[in-house]
Amino acid sequence: MTNEVIETAKQEMEATAAAFKKDLGHVRTGRANTHLLDGLHVEYYGARTPLNQVATVNAPEPSLLVIQPFDRTALQAIERAIHTSDLGLTPQNDGKIIRVPIPLLTEERRRELVKHVRKVAEDYRVSMRNHRRDALEMLKELEKDKEITQDDHRHAHDKVELLTKEYIERVDKLLKGKEDDIMAV
């Protein structure tokens, strides 16, 4: 019974850590990263379509993204989608491909991004603690219903605490790596 509660908490924390890692991929670091455009949707034949379904995105240089559409008629729509996004990027269309130069970040902007990333990390830490709270409440209920003993409850409680500590450390490690990427010139 306790193993199921611990396994559920572990799966939820793993999903939270994966979501944090994915969110970090969307934050600019001053270096070209194809994940910058992951959330971008293009108006293609009247439907909002993810960019990766209408074009390939490559980063041939540290300061350049190259977008090559599968269909040349999508060039204007892709360009418009990048212009209207809040990424602050200026695409250059040459009729076959779109080049998106990634401008260097100013020191002030880097500090803002670090502050933003720290806030996001704290939100994910809170989420981890919420998963811990839910697991501990389930254990308390199991003990109250006499489905587990007090010793089992204590051992499972300790395992959930260790699990929480492990995943919060993972979030902190990811945060530190992203901060270093952002502040690197």
VENKA-V983897 format. One line per field, one symbol per residue. ss: DSSP state (H for helix, E for strand, L for the rest). phi: phi as a letter, one per 30 degrees, with the letter a starting at -180 (. if undefined). psi: psi as a letter, one per 20 degrees, with the letter a starting at -180 (. if undefined). A space follows every 10 residues. Layout:
# VENKA-V983897
ss->???
phi->???
psi->???
This chain:
# VENKA-V983897
ss->LHHHHHHHHH HHHHHHHHHH HHHHHLLLLL LLLHHHHLLL EEEELLEEEE HHHLEEEEEE ELLEEEEEEL LHHHHHHHHH HHHHLLLLLL EEELLLLEEE ELLLLLHHHH HHHHHHHHHH HHHHHHHHHH HHHHHHHHHH HHHHLLLLLH HHHHHHHHHH HHHHHHHHHH HHHHHHHHHH HHHLL
phi->.ddddddddd dddddddddd ddddddcdbi cdbddecedd ccdbhibdce edccaccbbd bdbbcbccdd bdddeddddd dddddcdicc dbccjcbccb dcddddeddd dddddddddd dddddddddd ddeddddddd dddddidbdd ddddddeddd ddddeddddd dddddddded ddddc
psi->ghhggggggg gghghgghhg gghhhipqji qpphihjgjp qpnoljqopq hiiirqpqnh rikppppoqh phiigggggg hggirkhkqo qopjhgrppn poqqqrgghg hggggghhgg ghghgggghh hgggghhggg ggghjkhqrh ggggghghgg gggggghhhg ghgggggggg ggip.
